[in-house]
Amino acid sequence: MNPLDISLAAGRFGQTPPQQRFAYHANGQIEFHGIGKRGTADSAAAWYVTKSTFNGNNQVTDIKVAPQQSVWDDRATLVFA
């Protein structure tokens, strides 16, 4: 199950669908994916953020999750586990 499914299944967003953010790698693939409660500012420490890594063929080789709710604006400097 991916982090988005886990968060939605846990009911973290209530009845309102979450908002999502995407940031793209130079290869055109989604590198960072964030989900947060609707209306959450990108500068708020309230985002669930994942980071994808790719091999030389632009295939996803790993998806890591920031270990706590994070600031979307800080995604490039977050520590992922």
VEXFIFI-550220 format. One record per atom (N, C-alpha, C, CB): atom name; residue in three letters; residue number from 1; x negated, y, z negated. Coordinates in pm, 1 decimal, m for minus. Each point is the difference from the previous one (the first is absolute). Glycine has a CB too. Layout:
N
NODE  atome  residu  num        xx        yy        zz
NODE     CA     Ala  NUM         X         Y         Z
...
This chain:
81
NODE  atome  residu  num        xx        yy        zz
NODE      N     Met    1     m84.8    m117.5       0.0
NODE     CA     Met    1      84.8     117.5       0.0
NODE      C     Met    1     m89.6     124.1       0.0
NODE     CB     Met    1     186.2    m124.5    m122.7
NODE      N     Asn    2    m156.1     222.2     206.8
NODE     CA     Asn    2     m84.0     119.4       3.6
NODE      C     Asn    2      42.3      98.6    m109.1
NODE     CB     Asn    2     m35.0     m31.5     247.7
NODE      N     Pro    3     m50.4     130.8    m278.6
NODE     CA     Pro    3      30.8      92.9    m109.9
NODE      C     Pro    3     131.4      73.5      16.7
NODE     CB     Pro    3    m241.2      26.6     m30.2
NODE      N     Leu    4     279.2       7.2     152.1
NODE     CA     Leu    4     127.3      68.5      21.2
NODE      C     Leu    4     115.1     m89.0     m43.6
NODE     CB     Leu    4     m98.7     129.7     191.2
NODE      N     Asp    5      95.6    m257.5    m152.0
NODE     CA     Asp    5     104.9     m93.1     m39.3
NODE      C     Asp    5       5.8     m15.2    m151.5
NODE     CB     Asp    5     m28.2    m120.8     217.3
NODE      N     Ile    6     m87.9     113.9    m281.7
NODE     CA     Ile    6      m4.5     m16.3    m145.2
NODE      C     Ile    6      63.7     120.4     m67.8
NODE     CB     Ile    6    m209.1    m139.1      19.1
NODE      N     Ser    7     172.3     259.6      25.4
NODE     CA     Ser    7      53.0     120.5     m61.8
NODE      C     Ser    7     150.3      11.0      19.1
NODE     CB     Ser    7    m218.9     111.5      37.6
NODE      N     Leu    8     266.4    m141.7      82.0
NODE     CA     Leu    8     142.9       7.5      25.4
NODE      C     Leu    8      75.5    m106.2     m77.7
NODE     CB     Leu    8     m47.4      92.0     225.9
NODE      N     Ala    9      m9.2    m212.4    m232.8
NODE     CA     Ala    9      65.3    m108.0     m73.1
NODE      C     Ala    9       8.6      32.0    m148.4
NODE     CB     Ala    9     m83.3    m163.5     169.5
NODE      N     Ala   10     m14.4     235.8    m220.5
NODE     CA     Ala   10      m0.4      34.2    m141.5
NODE      C     Ala   10      95.1     114.2     m32.5
NODE     CB     Ala   10    m234.5     m78.2     m11.0
NODE      N     Gly   11     294.0     137.6     114.1
NODE     CA     Gly   11      96.3     107.3     m22.8
NODE      C     Gly   11     m62.6     130.3     m44.6
NODE     CB     Gly   11     161.8    m173.1     m56.5
NODE      N     Arg   12    m285.1     196.3      91.3
NODE     CA     Arg   12     m69.7     119.7     m45.6
NODE      C     Arg   12      57.3     128.7      57.8
NODE     CB     Arg   12    m202.3    m138.6     m22.8
NODE      N     Phe   13     279.0     128.8     128.3
NODE     CA     Phe   13      48.3     119.3      66.4
NODE      C     Phe   13     150.2      19.3     m14.6
NODE     CB     Phe   13    m186.2     m24.1     159.3
NODE      N     Gly   14     249.5     m56.4    m241.0
NODE     CA     Gly   14     143.1      13.7     m20.2
NODE      C     Gly   14      77.0     m24.2     128.9
NODE     CB     Gly   14     m44.9     161.6    m183.7
NODE      N     Gln   15     153.7     m89.3     202.5
NODE     CA     Gln   15      85.1     m19.1     116.4
NODE      C     Gln   15     m46.9      81.6     121.2
NODE     CB     Gln   15     189.5     m44.6    m155.7
NODE      N     Thr   16    m281.4     137.6     135.2
NODE     CA     Thr   16     m48.7      85.1     108.5
NODE      C     Thr   16    m120.0     m66.1      66.4
NODE     CB     Thr   16      82.4     207.3    m118.9
NODE      N     Pro   17     m81.3    m223.7     249.9
NODE     CA     Pro   17    m115.6     m58.8      67.8
NODE      C     Pro   17    m125.2      85.4     m23.7
NODE     CB     Pro   17     152.7     m99.4     175.5
NODE      N     Pro   18    m268.3      37.3    m188.5
NODE     CA     Pro   18    m122.4      76.1     m24.3
NODE      C     Pro   18     m43.4      75.7     125.6
NODE     CB     Pro   18     m69.1    m169.0    m172.4
NODE      N     Gln   19     m13.7     269.4     151.4
NODE     CA     Gln   19     m63.2      65.3     113.8
NODE      C     Gln   19    m132.8     m69.5      23.9
NODE     CB     Gln   19     113.4     223.4     m48.4
NODE      N     Gln   20    m161.1    m214.8     170.0
NODE     CA     Gln   20    m124.2     m65.8      36.0
NODE      C     Gln   20     m93.8      99.6      67.5
NODE     CB     Gln   20     120.8    m219.9      24.6
NODE      N     Arg   21    m249.1     194.2     m39.8
NODE     CA     Arg   21    m103.8      76.7      68.4
NODE      C     Arg   21     m92.8     m99.4      68.4
NODE     CB     Arg   21      13.9     192.4    m168.2
NODE      N     Phe   22     m68.4    m151.5     281.9
NODE     CA     Phe   22     m95.1     m82.5      73.8
NODE      C     Phe   22    m118.6      86.7      40.2
NODE     CB     Phe   22     185.3    m151.8      85.0
NODE      N     Ala   23    m304.1      95.7     m92.7
NODE     CA     Ala   23    m121.4      65.4      50.1
NODE      C     Ala   23     m70.0    m102.3      88.0
NODE     CB     Ala   23     m24.5     152.9    m206.2
NODE      N     Tyr   24     m22.4    m107.4     320.5
NODE     CA     Tyr   24     m51.1     m90.7     102.3
NODE      C     Tyr   24    m152.0      m1.3       7.1
NODE     CB     Tyr   24     208.0      39.0     127.2
NODE      N     His   25    m261.8    m156.9    m101.4
NODE     CA     His   25    m142.7     m21.2      22.7
NODE      C     His   25     m33.5      50.6     140.2
NODE     CB     His   25      m5.4    m202.2    m156.8
NODE      N     Ala   26    m121.5     223.2     185.0
NODE     CA     Ala   26     m42.2      45.5     133.2
NODE      C     Ala   26      42.5     m97.4     110.0
NODE     CB     Ala   26    m194.3     115.8    m106.6
NODE      N     Asn   27     216.2    m243.8      69.5
NODE     CA     Asn   27      40.5    m100.4      98.9
NODE      C     Asn   27     150.2       5.5      30.7
NODE     CB     Asn   27    m187.2    m144.8     m80.3
NODE      N     Gly   28     259.1     236.8      17.5
NODE     CA     Gly   28     142.7      13.9      25.2
NODE      C     Gly   28      88.7     m83.2     m90.8
NODE     CB     Gly   28     m60.5      47.6     230.7
NODE      N     Gln   29       1.5    m133.4    m312.8
NODE     CA     Gln   29      76.4     m84.0     m93.3
NODE      C     Gln   29      27.4      77.2    m128.8
NODE     CB     Gln   29    m103.7    m209.1      97.7
NODE      N     Ile   30     206.6     167.2    m169.8
NODE     CA     Ile   30      28.9      61.0    m130.2
NODE      C     Ile   30    m107.2     m43.9     m98.7
NODE     CB     Ile   30     249.9       4.3      47.5
NODE      N     Glu   31    m323.0      92.3    m103.2
NODE     CA     Glu   31    m103.1     m30.9     m99.2
NODE      C     Glu   31      54.9      12.4    m141.9
NODE     CB     Glu   31    m176.0      80.4     159.8
NODE      N     Phe   32     254.2      23.5    m184.8
NODE     CA     Phe   32      59.3      21.7    m131.6
NODE      C     Phe   32     152.2       4.1      13.4
NODE     CB     Phe   32    m205.6     127.3     m77.6
NODE      N     His   33     272.2    m191.3     m17.8
NODE     CA     His   33     146.7       1.2      m5.1
NODE      C     His   33      37.6      37.8    m142.0
NODE     CB     His   33      25.3    m177.9     183.9
NODE      N     Gly   34      59.4     278.4    m197.6
NODE     CA     Gly   34      45.2      41.9    m132.2
NODE      C     Gly   34     150.9      m4.1      m8.9
NODE     CB     Gly   34    m201.5     144.0     m23.3
NODE      N     Ile   35     251.1    m181.8     m93.4
NODE     CA     Ile   35     143.6       5.6     m26.1
NODE      C     Ile   35      20.8      70.9    m132.9
NODE     CB     Ile   35      43.1    m214.0     131.2
NODE      N     Gly   36      58.1     296.3    m134.5
NODE     CA     Gly   36      31.3      74.8    m120.8
NODE      C     Gly   36     148.2      32.4      m4.1
NODE     CB     Gly   36    m231.6      96.2      m3.6
NODE      N     Lys   37     276.5     m58.2    m111.6
NODE     CA     Lys   37     140.0      38.8     m18.0
NODE      C     Lys   37      29.1     120.8      88.4
NODE     CB     Lys   37       2.0     m88.9    m238.6
NODE      N     Arg   38     114.4      90.7     299.1
NODE     CA     Arg   38      38.5     110.3      87.6
NODE      C     Arg   38     m17.0     132.5     m73.5
NODE     CB     Arg   38     163.0    m149.2     122.2
NODE      N     Gly   39    m228.2     245.2     m56.2
NODE     CA     Gly   39     m23.3     132.5     m57.8
NODE      C     Gly   39    m132.5      13.9     m71.8
NODE     CB     Gly   39     241.9      19.0     m22.6
NODE      N     Thr   40    m317.9    m127.6       9.0
NODE     CA     Thr   40    m129.2       6.4     m68.1
NODE      C     Thr   40     m99.7      79.0      84.4
NODE     CB     Thr   40      45.7    m221.3    m112.9
NODE      N     Ala   41    m114.3     315.7      51.0
NODE     CA     Ala   41    m101.8      78.7      70.0
NODE      C     Ala   41    m121.5     m87.4      30.3
NODE     CB     Ala   41      79.7     210.9    m114.5
NODE      N     Asp   42    m145.9    m184.3     226.5
NODE     CA     Asp   42    m121.1     m75.1      36.0
NODE      C     Asp   42    m110.6      19.2    m103.5
NODE     CB     Asp   42      60.3      24.0     241.9
NODE      N     Ser   43     m52.6      83.5    m320.1
NODE     CA     Ser   43    m100.9      30.0    m101.3
NODE      C     Ser   43      34.0     m58.5    m137.5
NODE     CB     Ser   43     m51.2     208.0     125.8
NODE      N     Ala   44     163.5    m277.8    m137.2
NODE     CA     Ala   44      41.9     m59.3    m127.7
NODE      C     Ala   44     m58.0    m140.3     m16.1
NODE     CB     Ala   44     211.8     135.4       6.6
NODE      N     Ala   45    m248.0    m170.3    m128.8
NODE     CA     Ala   45     m52.0    m133.8     m29.8
NODE      C     Ala   45     117.0     m95.9     m17.2
NODE     CB     Ala   45    m206.4      97.2    m110.7
NODE      N     Ala   46     275.6    m124.3     221.7
NODE     CA     Ala   46     121.2     m81.4      m5.8
NODE      C     Ala   46      16.0     m86.7     124.0
NODE     CB     Ala   46     106.1     175.4    m140.8
NODE      N     Trp   47    m215.4    m202.2     211.0
NODE     CA     Trp   47       3.4     m76.8     124.8
NODE      C     Trp   47     m60.7    m138.0     m19.5
NODE     CB     Trp   47     m13.7     212.8     130.7
NODE      N     Tyr   48      71.5    m310.8     m61.4
NODE     CA     Tyr   48     m60.0    m132.7      11.3
NODE      C     Tyr   48     m70.0       0.7     135.1
NODE     CB     Tyr   48     178.4    m119.1    m147.2
NODE      N     Val   49    m310.4     100.4     146.5
NODE     CA     Val   49     m79.6      16.7     121.8
NODE      C     Val   49     m75.0    m129.6      31.9
NODE     CB     Val   49     m24.7     247.8     m47.3
NODE      N     Thr   50      29.8    m288.1     174.2
NODE     CA     Thr   50     m78.2    m114.5      47.0
NODE      C     Thr   50     m98.0      46.6     105.8
NODE     CB     Thr   50     190.1    m158.3     m49.6
NODE      N     Lys   51    m300.0      84.0      63.0
NODE     CA     Lys   51    m101.5      29.3     101.2
NODE      C     Lys   51     m30.4    m128.1      77.9
NODE     CB     Lys   51     m99.7     185.9    m143.6
NODE      N     Ser   52     104.5    m175.1     275.9
NODE     CA     Ser   52     m32.6    m113.5      87.6
NODE      C     Ser   52    m141.2      15.7      53.5
NODE     CB     Ser   52     242.4     m26.7      63.7
NODE      N     Thr   53    m313.2     m85.8     m50.7
NODE     CA     Thr   53    m131.4       0.4      65.4
NODE      C     Thr   53      10.4     m86.5     124.8
NODE     CB     Thr   53    m123.8      33.9    m221.4
NODE      N     Phe   54      35.1      m7.1     316.2
NODE     CA     Phe   54       7.7     m62.1     132.2
NODE      C     Phe   54    m133.7     m59.6      39.5
NODE     CB     Phe   54     178.8     161.3      65.4
NODE      N     Asn   55    m173.9    m264.0      21.8
NODE     CA     Asn   55    m122.5     m56.1      55.6
NODE      C     Asn   55     m30.4      70.9     133.0
NODE     CB     Asn   55      43.8    m226.1    m112.7
NODE      N     Gly   56    m146.2     180.9     182.5
NODE     CA     Gly   56     m40.4      61.0     126.2
NODE      C     Gly   56     104.1     m10.4     110.0
NODE     CB     Gly   56    m230.2     m51.9     m63.2
NODE      N     Asn   57     326.1     m37.9      47.5
NODE     CA     Asn   57     107.8     m15.8      98.5
NODE      C     Asn   57     125.5      77.0     m39.6
NODE     CB     Asn   57     m91.7    m224.6      57.1
NODE      N     Asn   58      77.7     314.4    m155.5
NODE     CA     Asn   58     112.3      80.1     m51.1
NODE      C     Asn   58     111.4     m83.3     m61.8
NODE     CB     Asn   58     m54.2     166.7     172.7
NODE      N     Gln   59      18.5    m284.1    m224.9
NODE     CA     Gln   59      96.4     m84.0     m70.5
NODE      C     Gln   59     m12.7      27.2    m149.6
NODE     CB     Gln   59     m10.2    m178.8     181.4
NODE      N     Val   60     122.7     182.8    m249.7
NODE     CA     Val   60      m1.8      20.7    m145.2
NODE      C     Val   60     m67.2    m119.9     m66.0
NODE     CB     Val   60     211.7     140.3       9.9
NODE      N     Thr   61    m311.1    m113.4     m92.6
NODE     CA     Thr   61     m70.2    m107.1     m70.8
NODE      C     Thr   61      31.5      m0.2    m149.5
NODE     CB     Thr   61    m181.5      13.5     170.3
NODE      N     Asp   62     231.6      99.6    m221.6
NODE     CA     Asp   62      29.2       7.4    m142.3
NODE      C     Asp   62      94.7     117.5     m25.8
NODE     CB     Asp   62    m225.6    m102.7     m56.9
NODE      N     Ile   63     310.4      86.8     m41.7
NODE     CA     Ile   63      85.0     109.3     m47.1
NODE      C     Ile   63     m18.5       6.9    m150.9
NODE     CB     Ile   63     170.9     m28.3     190.5
NODE      N     Lys   64    m215.8     143.4    m238.2
NODE     CA     Lys   64     m22.2      19.3    m143.1
NODE      C     Lys   64      95.7     105.7     m52.6
NODE     CB     Lys   64    m242.2     m65.2      24.1
NODE      N     Val   65     268.4      57.0    m153.5
NODE     CA     Val   65      96.4      88.3     m65.3
NODE      C     Val   65     m71.5      83.8    m105.0
NODE     CB     Val   65     187.0    m165.1      40.9
NODE      N     Ala   66    m155.3     294.0     m46.0
NODE     CA     Ala   66     m50.0      83.2    m109.8
NODE      C     Ala   66      62.3     m53.7    m128.8
NODE     CB     Ala   66     m27.6     207.3     150.6
NODE      N     Pro   67     m52.1    m223.7    m256.8
NODE     CA     Pro   67      48.5     m69.1    m119.3
NODE      C     Pro   67     101.5      74.8     m85.3
NODE     CB     Pro   67    m215.2    m108.1       1.7
NODE      N     Gln   68     241.7     232.3      27.6
NODE     CA     Gln   68      98.1      75.7     m77.4
NODE      C     Gln   68      70.1      96.7      93.2
NODE     CB     Gln   68    m137.0     m21.3    m211.9
NODE      N     Gln   69     239.5      87.3     161.8
NODE     CA     Gln   69      64.2     101.6      82.3
NODE      C     Gln   69    m103.8     107.8      28.2
NODE     CB     Gln   69     231.3     m47.9     m98.4
NODE      N     Ser   70    m236.1      90.7     222.2
NODE     CA     Ser   70    m107.8      85.1      45.6
NODE      C     Ser   70      51.2     123.8      70.6
NODE     CB     Ser   70    m142.4    m200.3      20.3
NODE      N     Val   71      50.6     291.6       7.5
NODE     CA     Val   71      28.9     121.0      76.0
NODE      C     Val   71     m23.0     m30.6     147.4
NODE     CB     Val   71     m65.5     151.0    m195.0
NODE      N     Trp   72     167.8    m135.9     277.0
NODE     CA     Trp   72     m12.9     m28.5     143.1
NODE      C     Trp   72    m111.6      83.9      62.8
NODE     CB     Trp   72     244.9     m57.2       9.4
NODE      N     Asp   73    m253.8     182.9     m46.7
NODE     CA     Asp   73    m102.2      88.4      56.0
NODE      C     Asp   73    m142.2     m48.1     m28.7
NODE     CB     Asp   73     160.2     187.9     m26.0
NODE      N     Asp   74    m178.4    m271.3     m77.3
NODE     CA     Asp   74    m132.8     m49.8     m37.9
NODE      C     Asp   74     m30.1    m138.9      55.8
NODE     CB     Asp   74      18.0     135.8    m206.3
NODE      N     Arg   75      60.1    m182.8     301.4
NODE     CA     Arg   75     m10.2    m139.0      47.7
NODE      C     Arg   75    m139.9     m38.4      47.0
NODE     CB     Arg   75     237.2      16.3      65.7
NODE      N     Ala   76    m311.7      73.3      m6.2
NODE     CA     Ala   76    m133.7     m32.2      51.9
NODE      C     Ala   76    m101.9     m24.9    m110.9
NODE     CB     Ala   76      52.7     137.4     200.0
NODE      N     Thr   77     m25.8     m89.2    m320.5
NODE     CA     Thr   77     m96.3     m16.2    m109.1
NODE      C     Thr   77      50.3     m94.8    m110.4
NODE     CB     Thr   77     m82.3     230.8      50.2
NODE      N     Leu   78     199.0    m290.9     m31.3
NODE     CA     Leu   78      52.9     m93.6     m99.7
NODE      C     Leu   78     m83.2    m128.1      m3.0
NODE     CB     Leu   78     231.0      95.0      32.8
NODE      N     Val   79    m229.9    m161.5    m146.1
NODE     CA     Val   79     m63.7    m131.3     m13.5
NODE      C     Val   79     108.5    m104.2      18.0
NODE     CB     Val   79    m181.4      87.8    m157.1
NODE      N     Phe   80     161.5    m179.3     252.7
NODE     CA     Phe   80      99.0    m102.5      30.2
NODE      C     Phe   80     m49.3    m135.3     m48.9
NODE     CB     Phe   80      79.2     130.7     200.1
NODE      N     Ala   81      12.9    m211.9    m248.6
NODE     CA     Ala   81     m36.6    m132.9     m50.1
NODE      C     Ala   81      69.5    m107.2      82.8
NODE     CB     Ala   81     m32.3      92.2    m232.7
